Amino acid sequence: MTGTGQDTGGSGQGQLRGLKVVEFAHVVAGPMAGSMLADQGADVVHVEAPGAGDAARAMGPVRDGVPLWFKVAGRNKRSVTLDLHHAAGREIAHRLVAWADVVIVTLRAGRLRDWELDWEAVHRINPKAILLQISGFGATSSRANEPGFGKMGEARSGVVHLTGFPDGPPVHTGFSHGDAVTGLMGAYAVLAALHRRANDPGFDGEWIDLALFEPLYRLIEWQIITYDQLGTVPERAGNQLAVAPAAVINTYRSGDGEWITVTSATLRSVRNVARLLGLPEEDYATSAQQHEGRETLDKGLREWVAARTTDECLAEFARAEVVASRVFTAADIVADPVYAERGDIITVDDADLGPVRMQGVIPHFHRRPGKVWRTGPALGQDNHLVYHEWLGLAEEELAELEQHGVI
């Protein structure tokens, strides 16, 4: 799939055609929520300050002076510039709120109140609007006005404490885990609210209040009930996991120096490992037996994998119906046939870099799929479209706003 990168592909493809979203949100979490909606055809207006714009524009690796991250993070969106410190800028912000179905904010609580972008103001301006508010500690906590970033959220969620090896420090994952999962859960929450709006005649808007630590905390389903009922704190266990669904989960180094993950989640899958290693299957018939024998299985797998090349291991695992995978690098992903078959890597034309590869639209919809029609836009590229054609501001008003640095 090759996108044109031009404005002509903007709306009309995907599940969310006609949905109008404005985001007063920068960096990762809020824009990730908007990105999920934009990939499915929503019209997403990304509001940025004149001049520098979103800090995300300068994040990450650079090629020939062009930052790469924002080309993906800002894709499929409209960029407008707006100075919210200026009264005229705030008035236009309120017009965007009135235009939108969904409003995404990540500003601190005090700033939201000052600029009338908090729940009370948004609801007054647009009673049917859905407000997604993402913050470090949640809008109802005593720390509502404190700043927060995703890594802080990861640390508070419990996931960092559980990640790493018993004799080593806690480990953050190698990407913006907390931010990204918060954005994903925010998009899910928006869709839930949209469903209610479509089916409830009395719908009176909705305020989604999401703290950066909450999505990952929710996904570790067993940590609180384990502590509550057993009085034990789950600890780091390397790749074996503190609480695992079955007896075999770890990474093993092959004879040619690559890493392979071997995993199980059922009694049968563990018995398949035992059979492959030449161990008596009857010794691994029950969950209790498999739990007791997990160290024997782990040691056996480590030695078995180390004696073979990666390709030999993966072929034998497939024959034995043992679920395993090479631990992929980005180079492995780009070369993998399954990624290609799924259309998960696409090429999009970019005004600065030419053709660039990036993730396709996920999840896949087969009847009305989403589409990547542009990479991250230039700062303010859509000012005229959004302000003149969508909001109805006159050309003279736009010229005056630009002259005074409001846009």
C-alpha positions as a Markdown table, in Angstrom:
| # | Residue | x | y | z |
|---|---|---|---|---|
| 1 | Met | 0.0 | 0.0 | 0.0 |
| 2 | Thr | 1.4 | 3.4 | -1.0 |
| 3 | Gly | -0.2 | 6.6 | 0.3 |
| 4 | Thr | 0.1 | 9.9 | -1.7 |
| 5 | Gly | 0.9 | 12.0 | 1.4 |
| 6 | Gln | -1.5 | 14.6 | -0.1 |
| 7 | Asp | -4.5 | 16.3 | 1.5 |
| 8 | Thr | -6.8 | 14.7 | -1.1 |
| 9 | Gly | -6.8 | 11.4 | 0.8 |
| 10 | Gly | -7.9 | 12.9 | 4.1 |
| 11 | Ser | -11.4 | 11.8 | 5.0 |
| 12 | Gly | -13.6 | 9.1 | 3.7 |
| 13 | Gln | -11.9 | 5.8 | 4.5 |
| 14 | Gly | -12.1 | 3.6 | 7.6 |
| 15 | Gln | -14.6 | 3.0 | 10.3 |
| 16 | Leu | -14.7 | 6.6 | 11.7 |
| 17 | Arg | -15.5 | 8.7 | 8.6 |
| 18 | Gly | -17.2 | 11.9 | 9.6 |
| 19 | Leu | -15.9 | 11.9 | 13.2 |
| 20 | Lys | -14.5 | 15.2 | 14.2 |
| 21 | Val | -11.7 | 15.4 | 16.7 |
| 22 | Val | -9.6 | 18.2 | 18.1 |
| 23 | Glu | -6.6 | 17.6 | 20.3 |
| 24 | Phe | -5.0 | 20.1 | 22.6 |
| 25 | Ala | -2.4 | 17.4 | 23.4 |
| 26 | His | 1.3 | 17.1 | 22.7 |
| 27 | Val | 4.1 | 14.5 | 22.8 |
| 28 | Val | 2.8 | 10.9 | 23.0 |
| 29 | Ala | -0.2 | 9.8 | 25.0 |
| 30 | Gly | -3.0 | 12.1 | 23.8 |
| 31 | Pro | -1.7 | 12.3 | 20.2 |
| 32 | Met | -1.6 | 8.5 | 20.2 |
| 33 | Ala | -5.3 | 8.3 | 21.0 |
| 34 | Gly | -5.9 | 10.8 | 18.2 |
| 35 | Ser | -3.7 | 8.8 | 15.9 |
| 36 | Met | -5.8 | 5.6 | 16.5 |
| 37 | Leu | -8.9 | 7.6 | 15.5 |
| 38 | Ala | -7.2 | 9.3 | 12.5 |
| 39 | Asp | -6.0 | 5.9 | 11.1 |
| 40 | Gln | -9.7 | 4.9 | 10.9 |
| 41 | Gly | -10.8 | 8.0 | 9.0 |
| 42 | Ala | -11.6 | 10.5 | 11.7 |
| 43 | Asp | -10.8 | 14.2 | 10.9 |
| 44 | Val | -8.3 | 15.0 | 13.6 |
| 45 | Val | -7.1 | 18.5 | 14.1 |
| 46 | His | -3.8 | 18.7 | 16.0 |
| 47 | Val | -3.5 | 22.2 | 17.7 |
| 48 | Glu | 0.1 | 23.4 | 18.0 |
| 49 | Ala | 1.7 | 26.7 | 19.2 |
| 50 | Pro | 3.0 | 28.9 | 16.4 |
| 51 | Gly | 6.7 | 28.7 | 15.9 |
| 52 | Ala | 8.0 | 25.5 | 17.5 |
| 53 | Gly | 4.8 | 23.4 | 17.5 |
| 54 | Asp | 4.5 | 20.1 | 19.4 |
| 55 | Ala | 7.7 | 19.1 | 21.2 |
| 56 | Ala | 7.2 | 15.7 | 19.5 |
| 57 | Arg | 8.3 | 17.3 | 16.2 |
| 58 | Ala | 11.9 | 17.3 | 17.5 |
| 59 | Met | 12.0 | 14.0 | 19.3 |
| 60 | Gly | 13.9 | 10.9 | 18.2 |
| 61 | Pro | 16.3 | 10.1 | 15.4 |
| 62 | Val | 17.0 | 12.5 | 12.5 |
| 63 | Arg | 17.8 | 12.0 | 8.9 |
| 64 | Asp | 19.3 | 14.9 | 6.9 |
| 65 | Gly | 18.0 | 17.3 | 9.6 |
| 66 | Val | 14.5 | 15.9 | 9.4 |
| 67 | Pro | 13.1 | 14.2 | 12.6 |
| 68 | Leu | 11.6 | 10.8 | 11.8 |
| 69 | Trp | 9.3 | 10.0 | 14.8 |
| 70 | Phe | 6.7 | 12.7 | 14.1 |
| 71 | Lys | 6.3 | 11.5 | 10.5 |
| 72 | Val | 4.4 | 8.5 | 12.0 |
| 73 | Ala | 3.1 | 10.1 | 15.2 |
| 74 | Gly | 1.4 | 13.0 | 13.3 |
| 75 | Arg | 0.2 | 11.0 | 10.3 |
| 76 | Asn | -3.3 | 11.3 | 9.0 |
| 77 | Lys | -3.9 | 14.5 | 11.0 |
| 78 | Arg | -4.4 | 18.2 | 10.3 |
| 79 | Ser | -1.9 | 20.6 | 11.8 |
| 80 | Val | -3.1 | 24.1 | 12.8 |
| 81 | Thr | -1.2 | 26.7 | 14.8 |
| 82 | Leu | -2.9 | 28.6 | 17.6 |
| 83 | Asp | -1.6 | 30.7 | 20.5 |
| 84 | Leu | -3.8 | 29.8 | 23.5 |
| 85 | His | -2.1 | 32.4 | 25.6 |
| 86 | His | -3.9 | 35.0 | 23.5 |
| 87 | Ala | -7.6 | 35.7 | 24.1 |
| 88 | Ala | -8.3 | 35.5 | 20.4 |
| 89 | Gly | -6.6 | 32.2 | 20.3 |
| 90 | Arg | -8.7 | 30.8 | 23.1 |
| 91 | Glu | -11.9 | 32.1 | 21.3 |
| 92 | Ile | -10.9 | 30.0 | 18.2 |
| 93 | Ala | -10.1 | 27.1 | 20.5 |
| 94 | His | -13.7 | 27.2 | 21.8 |
| 95 | Arg | -14.9 | 27.3 | 18.2 |
| 96 | Leu | -13.0 | 24.1 | 17.5 |
| 97 | Val | -14.6 | 22.6 | 20.6 |
| 98 | Ala | -18.0 | 23.5 | 19.3 |
| 99 | Trp | -17.1 | 21.9 | 15.9 |
| 100 | Ala | -15.7 | 18.7 | 17.4 |
| 101 | Asp | -17.3 | 15.4 | 18.5 |
| 102 | Val | -14.3 | 14.5 | 20.6 |
| 103 | Val | -11.9 | 16.8 | 22.4 |
| 104 | Ile | -8.5 | 15.4 | 23.7 |
| 105 | Val | -6.5 | 17.4 | 26.2 |
| 106 | Thr | -3.3 | 16.7 | 28.1 |
| 107 | Leu | -2.7 | 20.2 | 29.7 |
| 108 | Arg | -2.5 | 20.5 | 33.4 |
| 109 | Ala | -5.8 | 21.0 | 35.3 |
| 110 | Gly | -5.1 | 24.6 | 36.3 |
| 111 | Arg | -4.2 | 25.5 | 32.7 |
| 112 | Leu | -7.4 | 23.8 | 31.4 |
| 113 | Arg | -9.5 | 25.8 | 33.8 |
| 114 | Asp | -7.7 | 29.1 | 32.9 |
| 115 | Trp | -8.2 | 28.5 | 29.2 |
| 116 | Glu | -11.7 | 27.1 | 29.6 |
| 117 | Leu | -10.8 | 23.7 | 28.1 |
| 118 | Asp | -11.8 | 21.7 | 31.3 |
| 119 | Trp | -14.9 | 19.5 | 31.5 |
| 120 | Glu | -17.2 | 22.2 | 32.7 |
| 121 | Ala | -16.3 | 24.6 | 29.9 |
| 122 | Val | -16.2 | 22.0 | 27.2 |
| 123 | His | -19.6 | 20.7 | 28.2 |
| 124 | Arg | -21.0 | 24.2 | 28.3 |
| 125 | Ile | -19.7 | 25.0 | 24.8 |
| 126 | Asn | -20.7 | 21.6 | 23.3 |
| 127 | Pro | -23.1 | 19.6 | 25.4 |
| 128 | Lys | -22.7 | 16.5 | 23.2 |
| 129 | Ala | -18.9 | 16.5 | 23.2 |
| 130 | Ile | -16.8 | 13.7 | 24.5 |
| 131 | Leu | -13.7 | 15.0 | 26.5 |
| 132 | Leu | -10.7 | 12.7 | 26.9 |
| 133 | Gln | -8.5 | 14.2 | 29.5 |
| 134 | Ile | -5.1 | 12.5 | 30.1 |
| 135 | Ser | -2.9 | 13.5 | 33.0 |
| 136 | Gly | -0.2 | 12.2 | 35.3 |
| 137 | Phe | -2.4 | 11.5 | 38.3 |
| 138 | Gly | -6.0 | 11.9 | 37.2 |
| 139 | Ala | -8.3 | 14.9 | 37.4 |
| 140 | Thr | -9.9 | 13.9 | 40.7 |
| 141 | Ser | -6.7 | 13.2 | 42.7 |
| 142 | Ser | -4.9 | 15.6 | 45.1 |
| 143 | Arg | -2.1 | 15.7 | 42.6 |
| 144 | Ala | -4.3 | 16.7 | 39.7 |
| 145 | Asn | -2.2 | 19.7 | 38.8 |
| 146 | Glu | 1.2 | 18.0 | 38.8 |
| 147 | Pro | 3.1 | 17.2 | 35.6 |
| 148 | Gly | 3.5 | 13.6 | 34.5 |
| 149 | Phe | 5.2 | 11.5 | 31.8 |
| 150 | Gly | 4.7 | 8.0 | 30.6 |
| 151 | Lys | 7.8 | 6.5 | 32.4 |
| 152 | Met | 6.4 | 7.8 | 35.7 |
| 153 | Gly | 3.1 | 6.1 | 34.9 |
| 154 | Glu | 5.0 | 2.9 | 34.1 |
| 155 | Ala | 6.7 | 3.0 | 37.5 |
| 156 | Arg | 3.5 | 3.6 | 39.3 |
| 157 | Ser | 1.6 | 0.9 | 37.5 |
| 158 | Gly | 3.6 | -2.1 | 38.9 |
| 159 | Val | 4.9 | -3.1 | 35.5 |
| 160 | Val | 8.5 | -1.8 | 36.0 |
| 161 | His | 8.8 | -3.6 | 39.3 |
| 162 | Leu | 7.9 | -6.8 | 37.6 |
| 163 | Thr | 10.3 | -6.3 | 34.6 |
| 164 | Gly | 13.9 | -7.5 | 34.8 |
| 165 | Phe | 15.8 | -10.3 | 36.5 |
| 166 | Pro | 15.7 | -11.1 | 40.2 |
| 167 | Asp | 19.3 | -10.0 | 40.8 |
| 168 | Gly | 19.0 | -6.9 | 38.7 |
| 169 | Pro | 17.3 | -3.5 | 38.7 |
| 170 | Pro | 13.7 | -2.9 | 37.6 |
| 171 | Val | 13.6 | -2.3 | 33.8 |
| 172 | His | 11.5 | 0.0 | 31.7 |
| 173 | Thr | 10.5 | -1.3 | 28.3 |
| 174 | Gly | 12.4 | 0.1 | 25.3 |
| 175 | Phe | 9.6 | 2.5 | 24.0 |
| 176 | Ser | 7.1 | 4.9 | 25.4 |
| 177 | His | 5.1 | 2.0 | 26.9 |
| 178 | Gly | 3.0 | 3.9 | 29.5 |
| 179 | Asp | 2.1 | 6.8 | 27.0 |
| 180 | Ala | 1.3 | 4.4 | 24.2 |
| 181 | Val | -1.0 | 2.1 | 26.2 |
| 182 | Thr | -2.7 | 5.2 | 27.7 |
| 183 | Gly | -3.3 | 6.5 | 24.2 |
| 184 | Leu | -4.7 | 3.1 | 23.1 |
| 185 | Met | -7.0 | 2.8 | 26.1 |
| 186 | Gly | -8.1 | 6.4 | 25.6 |
| 187 | Ala | -9.1 | 5.7 | 22.0 |
| 188 | Tyr | -11.0 | 2.6 | 23.3 |
| 189 | Ala | -12.8 | 4.8 | 25.8 |
| 190 | Val | -13.8 | 7.3 | 23.2 |
| 191 | Leu | -15.3 | 4.6 | 21.1 |
| 192 | Ala | -17.3 | 3.3 | 24.1 |
| 193 | Ala | -18.7 | 6.8 | 24.7 |
| 194 | Leu | -19.5 | 7.3 | 21.0 |
| 195 | His | -21.5 | 4.0 | 21.1 |
| 196 | Arg | -23.5 | 5.4 | 24.0 |
| 197 | Arg | -24.0 | 8.7 | 22.2 |
| 198 | Ala | -25.4 | 6.9 | 19.2 |
| 199 | Asn | -27.8 | 4.8 | 21.2 |
| 200 | Asp | -28.9 | 7.0 | 24.1 |
| 201 | Pro | -31.3 | 9.8 | 23.2 |
| 202 | Gly | -30.5 | 11.5 | 26.5 |
| 203 | Phe | -26.8 | 11.5 | 26.0 |
| 204 | Asp | -25.4 | 14.6 | 27.7 |
| 205 | Gly | -21.7 | 14.5 | 26.8 |
| 206 | Glu | -19.0 | 12.4 | 28.5 |
| 207 | Trp | -15.8 | 13.1 | 30.5 |
| 208 | Ile | -13.1 | 10.4 | 30.3 |
| 209 | Asp | -10.5 | 11.0 | 33.0 |
| 210 | Leu | -7.4 | 8.8 | 32.5 |
| 211 | Ala | -4.2 | 8.9 | 34.6 |
| 212 | Leu | -1.0 | 7.7 | 33.0 |
| 213 | Phe | -0.5 | 4.9 | 35.4 |
| 214 | Glu | -4.0 | 3.4 | 35.1 |
| 215 | Pro | -4.0 | 1.5 | 31.8 |
| 216 | Leu | -0.9 | -0.6 | 32.5 |
| 217 | Tyr | -2.1 | -1.1 | 36.0 |
| 218 | Arg | -5.4 | -2.5 | 34.7 |
| 219 | Leu | -3.6 | -4.8 | 32.3 |
| 220 | Ile | -1.6 | -6.6 | 35.0 |
| 221 | Glu | -4.8 | -8.4 | 36.1 |
| 222 | Trp | -3.4 | -10.6 | 38.8 |
| 223 | Gln | -1.1 | -8.3 | 40.9 |
| 224 | Ile | -3.7 | -6.9 | 43.3 |
| 225 | Ile | -5.7 | -10.0 | 43.9 |
| 226 | Thr | -2.5 | -12.0 | 44.5 |
| 227 | Tyr | -1.3 | -9.5 | 47.1 |
| 228 | Asp | -4.8 | -9.3 | 48.6 |
| 229 | Gln | -5.4 | -13.0 | 48.9 |
| 230 | Leu | -1.9 | -14.4 | 49.4 |
| 231 | Gly | -0.1 | -11.5 | 51.1 |
| 232 | Thr | 2.8 | -11.8 | 48.6 |
| 233 | Val | 4.3 | -9.2 | 46.4 |
| 234 | Pro | 5.0 | -10.6 | 42.9 |
| 235 | Glu | 8.7 | -10.0 | 42.1 |
| 236 | Arg | 10.9 | -9.9 | 39.0 |
| 237 | Ala | 11.5 | -13.3 | 37.4 |
| 238 | Gly | 13.3 | -12.4 | 34.2 |
| 239 | Asn | 11.6 | -13.8 | 31.1 |
| 240 | Gln | 9.8 | -16.5 | 33.1 |
| 241 | Leu | 7.3 | -14.0 | 34.5 |
| 242 | Ala | 6.3 | -13.6 | 38.1 |
| 243 | Val | 2.8 | -15.1 | 37.5 |
| 244 | Ala | 2.9 | -17.2 | 34.3 |
| 245 | Pro | 0.0 | -19.0 | 32.6 |
| 246 | Ala | 2.0 | -22.2 | 32.4 |
| 247 | Ala | 5.3 | -23.8 | 33.2 |
| 248 | Val | 7.4 | -22.8 | 30.1 |
| 249 | Ile | 8.1 | -19.2 | 29.4 |
| 250 | Asn | 11.6 | -18.0 | 28.8 |
| 251 | Thr | 14.2 | -16.9 | 26.3 |
| 252 | Tyr | 17.1 | -19.2 | 25.2 |
| 253 | Arg | 20.3 | -18.5 | 23.3 |
| 254 | Ser | 20.8 | -20.7 | 20.2 |
| 255 | Gly | 24.1 | -22.2 | 19.1 |
| 256 | Asp | 24.5 | -19.4 | 16.5 |
| 257 | Gly | 24.0 | -16.7 | 19.1 |
| 258 | Glu | 20.5 | -15.6 | 18.5 |
| 259 | Trp | 17.7 | -15.5 | 21.1 |
| 260 | Ile | 14.5 | -17.6 | 20.9 |
| 261 | Thr | 11.4 | -17.2 | 23.1 |
| 262 | Val | 9.6 | -20.5 | 24.0 |
| 263 | Thr | 6.2 | -20.2 | 25.6 |
| 264 | Ser | 3.3 | -22.3 | 26.8 |
| 265 | Ala | -0.2 | -21.6 | 28.0 |
| 266 | Thr | -1.9 | -25.0 | 28.2 |
| 267 | Leu | -1.2 | -28.4 | 29.7 |
| 268 | Arg | -0.8 | -29.9 | 26.2 |
| 269 | Ser | 1.8 | -27.3 | 25.1 |
| 270 | Val | 3.9 | -28.1 | 28.1 |
| 271 | Arg | 3.6 | -31.8 | 27.4 |
| 272 | Asn | 4.8 | -31.1 | 23.8 |
| 273 | Val | 8.0 | -29.5 | 25.3 |
| 274 | Ala | 8.6 | -32.6 | 27.5 |
| 275 | Arg | 8.1 | -34.9 | 24.6 |
| 276 | Leu | 10.6 | -32.9 | 22.5 |
| 277 | Leu | 13.2 | -33.1 | 25.3 |
| 278 | Gly | 12.7 | -36.8 | 25.7 |
| 279 | Leu | 11.2 | -36.5 | 29.2 |
| 280 | Pro | 8.3 | -38.8 | 30.4 |
| 281 | Glu | 5.1 | -37.1 | 29.4 |
| 282 | Glu | 3.3 | -38.8 | 32.4 |
| 283 | Asp | 5.5 | -36.7 | 34.7 |
| 284 | Tyr | 3.9 | -33.5 | 33.3 |
| 285 | Ala | 0.2 | -34.6 | 33.1 |
| 286 | Thr | -1.2 | -32.0 | 35.6 |
| 287 | Ser | -0.7 | -28.3 | 36.3 |
| 288 | Ala | 0.8 | -29.2 | 39.7 |
| 289 | Gln | 3.3 | -31.7 | 38.1 |
| 290 | Gln | 4.2 | -29.1 | 35.4 |
| 291 | His | 4.8 | -26.4 | 38.0 |
| 292 | Glu | 7.0 | -28.8 | 40.1 |
| 293 | Gly | 9.0 | -29.7 | 37.0 |
| 294 | Arg | 9.4 | -26.2 | 35.5 |
| 295 | Glu | 13.1 | -25.9 | 36.4 |
| 296 | Thr | 13.9 | -29.3 | 34.7 |
| 297 | Leu | 12.0 | -28.1 | 31.6 |
| 298 | Asp | 13.8 | -24.8 | 31.6 |
| 299 | Lys | 17.3 | -26.3 | 32.0 |
| 300 | Gly | 16.5 | -28.9 | 29.4 |
| 301 | Leu | 15.4 | -26.3 | 26.9 |
| 302 | Arg | 18.4 | -24.1 | 27.6 |
| 303 | Glu | 20.8 | -27.0 | 26.8 |
| 304 | Trp | 18.7 | -28.2 | 23.8 |
| 305 | Val | 18.5 | -24.8 | 22.1 |
| 306 | Ala | 22.2 | -24.0 | 22.8 |
| 307 | Ala | 23.2 | -27.2 | 20.8 |
| 308 | Arg | 21.4 | -26.1 | 17.6 |
| 309 | Thr | 21.2 | -23.2 | 15.2 |
| 310 | Thr | 18.2 | -20.9 | 15.4 |
| 311 | Asp | 16.7 | -22.3 | 12.2 |
| 312 | Glu | 17.1 | -25.9 | 13.3 |
| 313 | Cys | 15.4 | -25.0 | 16.6 |
| 314 | Leu | 12.5 | -23.3 | 15.0 |
| 315 | Ala | 11.9 | -26.1 | 12.6 |
| 316 | Glu | 11.9 | -28.7 | 15.3 |
| 317 | Phe | 9.7 | -26.6 | 17.5 |
| 318 | Ala | 7.2 | -26.3 | 14.6 |
| 319 | Arg | 7.2 | -30.1 | 14.1 |
| 320 | Ala | 6.6 | -30.7 | 17.8 |
| 321 | Glu | 3.9 | -28.0 | 18.0 |
| 322 | Val | 5.9 | -26.0 | 20.5 |
| 323 | Val | 5.2 | -22.3 | 20.2 |
| 324 | Ala | 8.5 | -20.4 | 19.7 |
| 325 | Ser | 9.8 | -17.4 | 17.9 |
| 326 | Arg | 13.1 | -15.7 | 17.2 |
| 327 | Val | 13.3 | -12.5 | 19.2 |
| 328 | Phe | 12.8 | -10.0 | 16.4 |
| 329 | Thr | 14.8 | -6.8 | 15.7 |
| 330 | Ala | 13.5 | -4.1 | 13.4 |
| 331 | Ala | 15.5 | -5.7 | 10.6 |
| 332 | Asp | 13.8 | -9.0 | 11.3 |
| 333 | Ile | 10.4 | -7.4 | 11.2 |
| 334 | Val | 11.1 | -5.7 | 7.8 |
| 335 | Ala | 12.3 | -9.0 | 6.3 |
| 336 | Asp | 9.6 | -11.2 | 7.8 |
| 337 | Pro | 7.1 | -12.8 | 5.3 |
| 338 | Val | 4.1 | -12.8 | 7.7 |
| 339 | Tyr | 4.4 | -9.0 | 8.3 |
| 340 | Ala | 4.5 | -8.6 | 4.5 |
| 341 | Glu | 1.5 | -10.9 | 4.0 |
| 342 | Arg | -0.5 | -9.0 | 6.6 |
| 343 | Gly | 0.3 | -5.6 | 5.0 |
| 344 | Asp | 1.7 | -4.4 | 8.3 |
| 345 | Ile | 4.5 | -2.5 | 6.7 |
| 346 | Ile | 3.5 | 0.2 | 4.2 |
| 347 | Thr | 5.3 | 2.8 | 2.1 |
| 348 | Val | 4.0 | 6.4 | 2.3 |
| 349 | Asp | 5.4 | 9.4 | 0.3 |
| 350 | Asp | 6.8 | 12.2 | 2.5 |
| 351 | Ala | 7.4 | 15.8 | 1.3 |
| 352 | Asp | 10.8 | 15.9 | 3.1 |
| 353 | Leu | 12.1 | 12.3 | 2.9 |
| 354 | Gly | 10.4 | 10.8 | -0.2 |
| 355 | Pro | 9.1 | 7.2 | 0.2 |
| 356 | Val | 9.2 | 6.1 | 3.9 |
| 357 | Arg | 8.2 | 2.8 | 5.5 |
| 358 | Met | 6.1 | 2.6 | 8.6 |
| 359 | Gln | 3.4 | 0.6 | 10.4 |
| 360 | Gly | 0.2 | 0.0 | 8.5 |
| 361 | Val | -3.2 | 0.7 | 10.0 |
| 362 | Ile | -3.9 | -1.8 | 12.8 |
| 363 | Pro | -6.3 | -3.4 | 13.5 |
| 364 | His | -7.3 | -4.6 | 10.1 |
| 365 | Phe | -10.9 | -4.1 | 9.0 |
| 366 | His | -11.7 | -6.1 | 5.8 |
| 367 | Arg | -14.9 | -4.3 | 4.7 |
| 368 | Arg | -13.9 | -0.7 | 5.3 |
| 369 | Pro | -10.2 | -0.5 | 6.1 |
| 370 | Gly | -8.4 | 2.5 | 7.3 |
| 371 | Lys | -5.7 | 4.1 | 5.3 |
| 372 | Val | -2.5 | 6.1 | 5.8 |
| 373 | Trp | -2.9 | 9.1 | 3.4 |
| 374 | Arg | -0.2 | 11.4 | 4.7 |
| 375 | Thr | 2.8 | 11.4 | 7.0 |
| 376 | Gly | 3.0 | 14.0 | 9.9 |
| 377 | Pro | 2.1 | 17.4 | 8.3 |
| 378 | Ala | 4.2 | 20.5 | 8.4 |
| 379 | Leu | 3.5 | 22.9 | 11.3 |
| 380 | Gly | 0.3 | 24.8 | 10.5 |
| 381 | Gln | -0.1 | 23.2 | 7.1 |
| 382 | Asp | -3.9 | 23.0 | 7.5 |
| 383 | Asn | -4.6 | 26.4 | 9.0 |
| 384 | His | -6.6 | 27.6 | 5.9 |
| 385 | Leu | -8.5 | 24.4 | 5.5 |
| 386 | Val | -9.6 | 24.1 | 9.2 |
| 387 | Tyr | -10.1 | 27.8 | 10.0 |
| 388 | His | -11.5 | 29.0 | 6.8 |
| 389 | Glu | -13.3 | 26.0 | 5.2 |
| 390 | Trp | -14.3 | 24.1 | 8.4 |
| 391 | Leu | -14.9 | 26.9 | 10.9 |
| 392 | Gly | -15.9 | 29.6 | 8.5 |
| 393 | Leu | -13.4 | 32.3 | 9.4 |
| 394 | Ala | -13.1 | 35.0 | 6.8 |
| 395 | Glu | -9.9 | 35.5 | 4.8 |
| 396 | Glu | -9.5 | 39.0 | 6.4 |
| 397 | Glu | -9.9 | 37.6 | 9.9 |
| 398 | Leu | -7.3 | 34.9 | 9.2 |
| 399 | Ala | -4.8 | 37.5 | 7.9 |
| 400 | Glu | -5.3 | 39.6 | 11.0 |
| 401 | Leu | -4.8 | 36.6 | 13.3 |
| 402 | Glu | -1.7 | 35.6 | 11.4 |
| 403 | Gln | -0.4 | 39.2 | 11.6 |
| 404 | His | -0.8 | 39.2 | 15.4 |
| 405 | Gly | 0.9 | 35.8 | 15.8 |
| 406 | Val | -2.3 | 34.1 | 17.1 |
| 407 | Ile | -2.0 | 31.5 | 14.3 |
